[in-house]
Amino acid sequence: MKRLFTTACLLLALTFSAAAQTTEDDTIYFEPQHIENKAGDQNIRLALGLVFPLNFPDIPSLFETDGTQLSLGGMGSLGYHRFIAKDFALGFDVSFGFNPTIGSHIFNYVPILFSAMYQPTWNKLEFPLTLNIGFAWESYNNDNYFPGLIIKPEIGVHYRFNQDWSAGLEASYIFMPQFCELYGTGENYFGQFATISAVARYYF
């Protein structure tokens, strides 16, 4: 009876030991599905995309097809953001964009934007909602305009691969007016554009 009792105790001890080992292993190898940002986190943002002219040279031509529109163009951006709360970040963005014209000229612009971003998350998906406001250097057919106001609201969806990287798609609307009458150099222009971009972000 004593031998049977001893054997039972040994088996029970081995069972608890195995269970503890399993729990410890699970703790070591557990990978959380949700990666949460916190205040102080930063990221560098790289984007490449297409620019679709919605109207040019004025707002009414948005609804017309009279040949005044620019052609499809492109834009590249490099930005920086710092989180001041787990879902809110401030930063800046520098871009270079271009759109060819009917006459084979190029409309170039370099926006420098200050950004405020609210970013809700779900599992490994991130949904950045960004408002960008700033100024731009604009050039067309040897005519330069600076500083030009630019307003750019933006939405996106990203997949967070790990602590360091996320990637996704973003879409934006750009309002880029030129108040030429203010300087006595011509008529006012109100350019409107839509963009869609592939975006990668590095967190640190």
N, C-alpha and C positions, 0 to 999 in steps of 0.2 A: 504493500500500500504506500509506504514511504517512497519507494522507487517510482511508482506511478505518479504520485503527487509532485515529485521533483521533475519528472519528465514533462508534466503538464505545465509547470511553472516556466521551464526552459522554452517550451513551444510558445507560451504566451508572451514571454520576453522577446523572442525572435520576431513575433508578429508585430508588436509595438515598435520594435527597432526598424523593421521593414517599412511600416507605415510612416514613421518619422522621416526615414530616408527619402521616401517617395514625396512627402510634403516638401522637404528641403529641396529636392531636385526640381519639383514643380516651381518653387519660388525662384530658384536660380535661373531657370530657362523660360519663365513666363515673360512674354512680350506684350505690353499693353497695346490695344488697338487704337487708343486715342492719345494723341500727342498734344498737350496743352501748352500754349505759349504763356509767358509770364512777363511782368514788367521788367524791362532791361534787355529782353531778347531783341536781336537785330537781324535784318536780312538784306541781302543784295539781290536786286531784281534785274533780270535780263529779258527783253522782249523783242520779238521780230514779227511784223505783221503787215497786213494790207490796209490801204487807206482808200475808202470809197467817197468821192465827192458827192455831197447831197445837193448842193446848189452853188452857183457862181454866175454872176457877181453879186446877186442880191437875194433876199429871202423869197420874193415872189417867183423867181426862176426855179425854186424847188419843185414847183408844179408845172413847169414848162419843159419842152424838149426842143429848144431853138438853137442848139449847138453851142451854147455858152458854157457848158460844163467842162470841167477838167477831166482828164482821163484817170484811170485806176493808177494808184501810186503805192508807195511803201513807207514804212517807218521802223526805225530801230530805237530802243530806249535802254537806258541804264539808270537804275534808281537805288535808293537806300531808305530803309524804314527802321524805326526803333519803337518797340511797344512800350507804352506808358501804362497799360493795363493789359490783362490777358487777351482782350479782344479789340483793343484800340491802339493804333500806331500813327505816328507822325513821321514825315520824311520829305524827300525831294526826288525829282525825276528829270533827267536831261535826255532829250530825244533829237533825232534828225529825221525829217520827213520830206517827201517830194511827190509831186504830181505833174506828169507831162500835160501839155496843152494841145489844142487842135493844131496850132501852128508850129508844133515840134519844139516849143520852148519848155523850160522846166520851172515850175514854182517850187522853190526850196524854203524850208522853215526849220528853225531850231528852237523848240519850246523849252523853257526852263520853268519847272512847275513845283509848287509846294503842295504836299499831299496830306490829307487826313483820311485814314482808313479804318473802317469798322469791319471786323472779320469774325463772323460766327463760324462754328465748326460742327461737324457731325461725323463721328468715328474718325476716319482718316481723310475726310473731305473738308476743304476750307472754301469759304465763300467771301472773298474780299469785295467790299463795297467802298469805292474810293471817290473822293472829290478832289480834283486837281485844279488849282488856280495859279496863274503866273503870267509870264510875258514871253514873247517870241521875237526872234530876228527873222524877218521875211524878205525874200528876194525873188524878183521876177523880171526877166528881160532887162537886166542891168539897173533896175529900180529897187532900192532897199527901203524897208519900213521897220523902224525900231523906236520905242518898244511897242509891240503889238499885244493887246490883251488876248488871253486864251483861257477858256474854261472847259474842263474835260471831266465829266462824270464817267465812272467806269465800274463795270461789274465783272465777276469772273467765278470760275470754279477750278480748284486745284486738288490734286491728290498728294498727300504727304507721305512720301516713301519711307522716311526715317527722320531722326532728329535734325539732320542737316539739309535735306533736299525736299522740295515740292515742285510740281510742274502742272500746267493746266492751260486753259484758254481764257482770254479776257476780251470783252467787247466794250467799246466806248463811243461816246458822242463828243465831237469837238466843235466848239463855237469860237471862231477866230475873226473878229471884226477889224476893219481898218478905218479909222476916223480921219480920212484924208481931208475932209472939209474943215476940220479943226485947224489944220496946218496950211490950208489954202492951196493944196496940191492936187485937188481933184475931187471926185465923188467918193462918198463912203461905200465900203464894201463889207458884206457880212457873210463870210465863208462858213459853211457847215460841212462837216465830214463825219463819217462813221468808220471805225476801225475794228478789225478782229486780229488778235495776236496770239502766238504761242509764247508762253512765259515759263521761265525757270527761276526759282528762288533758292538762294543758299542762306541757311540760318546759322547764326553763331552767337 
